């Protein structure tokens, strides 16, 4: 039996001719995108291109002025966040929506606890939570307080929350912004596992290398318009950048000639408690000093 390709599968999600305006701003101008089961759609564009507005409409946070949304070929009304959840759409925002002083399990079942004889069945919740974490390839203890988790672990809790609502479409907004390279690699494993389970993923990122690695298709927005949606195999980094900015470019990181002036700030042998020990640096006029760690 031949396995159907992504291109031959019926769209899981279709957003048609979506328009949205705010006072003085046309945020979306007839945008249409498609997502198929088991597919990662990379959504890219410069700041202000309309990505966030499109996601908010899909999540039921904002309503479009015109246009339609279909899931598995059927029109749906996503006028509220609850209607989006009921339609099988989960959104993981860059700022996690978790209660830090509750456990991972309590966050998973917040607002939808498991009941037994009128009481919350914590044991059943632990079993379900453990299965969800295992589905994501993680052995996170459901009784761990969220405040003590790493960023990557909190993200796993957010993904598990979405899976706990039988999500079919998962939107990930800048999911690697605060992750280390090893955590990014683990996230990509999870995304590939979700694909294998037939879940469609919309992956929003400014990091084009990630889009080229993880996405099957890519949709480019510019100034509220869809410039193109195409298979990732049919494009490359330079073309994506040119579609995003609307012009050809000669050098992605042009070298600017600057005159470095006198010292504006000098720090010598700075120490504070056990946090900072014997740090020295100087900043000159006309230069940018990067600090990392």
N, C-alpha and C positions, 0 to 999 in steps of 0.2 A: 504494500500500500504506500502510495507517494504522499509525503507530508506536504501540505499546502504552504506556499511561501507567504510572507507577510503581505506582499503586493496583491495576492489573490483572495485574502481574507476580507470579509465584509467589515466596514469601519465599525469600531466599537464606539467611537465618539466622532461626531461631525458638528462643527460650529460653522454656521452659514451666514455670511454677510452681516457680521456683528458690528454695530455702530454704537458709539457712546460719546456724548459730549458733556463737558462741564462749562460753566460760565467762561467764555473767551477761549476755550480750548476744545478742539475736536480730537479726543483721545484715541478713538478707533474709527477707522473709515472702511467699513465693509470687509472686515477680516474674516477669513474662513480657513480652518485647519481640520485635519483628519488624523485620527489615532486608531490603530488597529490592535487587536488582541495580541499580547506578547511582544509588543513593540515599544521601543523608547523613542519618543519624539523630542528632540532637542529644540528648545525655544530660546532664540537669541535676539539681541538687539541692544542698541545703546540705551543709556538711561533716558527715560522719557519716550521710548519707542512705543509703549503701550502694553508691555508684557504684564505688569502688575494689574492693570485694569482688566485685561483679558482673563487673568487668573481669578480675580475677585468676582467677575461675572460667572465663571464656571463654578466657583465655590458658593454662589448664592449670596455673597456679601453685597454685591451691587447688581442692579438690573440694567440690561442693555436698552438702548433707545429703540433699536430694531434688530431684526435678525432672528434666527432660530437655532436651537440646539437639539441634536438627535443622539440618542444612545441606542445602539443596535438597531438603527433605522427608524426608531419611534421618537416623535417629538416629546420633549420633556420641559416642564416648567421649573426652573431653578431660581425661584424668586426669593428663597430663604436658605440659610445654611443647612437647616434641617432637611429641606427638600433635596439638596445636593447630596447629603449623607444617605438619604433613602434611595437615591438614584445610583449609589455605589461609588461616589466620588469622595476621595480623601485628599486633603491638602496638608502638606508639612511645610510650614513657613520657616523662614530663616530664624525668626525668634520663636523658640519652642513654646507651646501652649500647655505647659505642665505645672502642677502645683508642687513646689519644691519640698514642702514639709510632709507630703504624703509618700507612701511607698510606690514602687513601680506598679504593683498590682492595683492599688487604690486608684492610681491615675488611669489605668486601663479601663476600669469599670466605673469611673466617675460619671454619675448620672444614669447608669444602666447596670446596677449591681445584680448579682446572681442571688436569687431568693430560695429559701427552703423553709417551709412552715412559718412564713412571715418574718424570718430572720435572714440577714445577709449570710450567704454560704461562703465563708472565706476559703474553706478548703477547696471547693469547686473552682473558685476564682484562681487559686494558686495553681491548680492543675491546668486550667485553660491558659493562664499566663505563661506557664512553663512551656506548654506546647507551642504557643505563639513565638516565644523567644527561640525555641529549638527550630522552628520553621525558618527563622532568620539566621540559623547557624550560631546561636549564642546561648550560653548557659547562665544568663543573668538571674540572680536570686530575686524572685518577685517581691520579697519583703524588704529589699534595699530601699532606703530613703533616697528619693530622687536628687536631693541637694548634694548627696555624696557621690553621684555618678559623674563620669567624664562626659564631655560633649558628645562623643561618639555613642556612648551608652544611652544618653538621653535621646539621641536620634533614633536608636533602636526601639526605645519605648514609644516614641511618636509613630514609627512605622507599625509597631505591634497594635497600637490603638486603632490605626486605620484598618488593619487586617481584621481586627475584632468586630468591625462593622461590615464585614463582607465586601470590602472595597473591590471594585473592578477597574477603577481608574485612579491612579495615584499621582498627584502633582508634587514635585519636589522643587522648592524655590531656593536656589543657591545652597544646596545641601552640603557642599564641601568648604564653605567660606571659612570655617574655623577648625577644619580637620587637618591632621598631620598626613603625610604621604601614605603611611601604612594604614591609617584609618580610612583614607580615600579608597585604597585598594580593597579593603574589607567591604566598604559601602558598595563598590561596583560588583562584588560577589553577590551581595544581597539583591541588588537591582537585577542581575542576571537570573537569580533564583526566582524573583517575582515574575520576570518575563516567561520563564519556563512554566509557571503556574497560570499563564494566560492573562496576567494583569498588564494593562496598558499604562505606561509611565510617561508623564510629561516632565522633562528635566530642564529646568531653567538655570542657566549659568552664563557668566561672563568669561569663563575659562574655556577657550575654544579647543584646547588640547583634550579636555575632558569630553566635550561634545563629540569630537571626532573619534574618540575611543569608545564611548558608551552608547551613542545614539544610533538608531537605524535610519531615521529620517530627521531632517532639520527644517525648521520653519524660521524665517528671518523677518523680523518686523523693523520698520523704519518710519518714524513720524506718524505712527498710528495706522500704517498700511502693511499688508502682507506683501513682501517683495517676492518671495518664492518659498515653496515647500518641495523638497526633493530628497531622494535617497542620499545618505551620507557618502556612499561609495561614488557618487557622481559629482562630488564637490571637493574642495580643498580649503585650507586655512586662508590663503590670500583671497580667494573668491568670496568666502564668507565675510571677511573684513570689508571688502569693497561693496558688498550688498548692504552691510550694516551702515556704512558711512556715506554711501551714495557717490563715490568717486574713486578713481584709481589711486594707488599710492605707490611710492617708490621705496619707502623704508618704513617698516613697522615701528622701529624705535630710532628716529633720526637723532643724530648727535648734534646737540646745540653747543655753539661756541660761546663761552662765557668768560668774563674777566672776574677772577676771584680776588676779592679785596682784603681789607684788614680783618683781624679777628674781632668778631662781634660778641662772642661768648667763649669763655675759657673755664673749664672745670679741671681742677687738679687734686688728685688723691682724695676724692670724695668717698666718705664712708658713713653708713647709717645703720645702727643696730647690727643684725646679722644678715640684712637684706642686700646691702651694697657695701662693697669692700674695695677701697683703693682704685676708684674709677677716675680716669682722666680723658678729656677730649676737648677739641676746640671747633667752633663753627665760624666760618669766614663769611663775609658779605658776598652775596652772589652765588652761594653754593647750597645744596641740599644735603644734609647729613642724615643717613639712614641708620636707625638703631634697631637691631633684631636680636632674637634669642628664643 
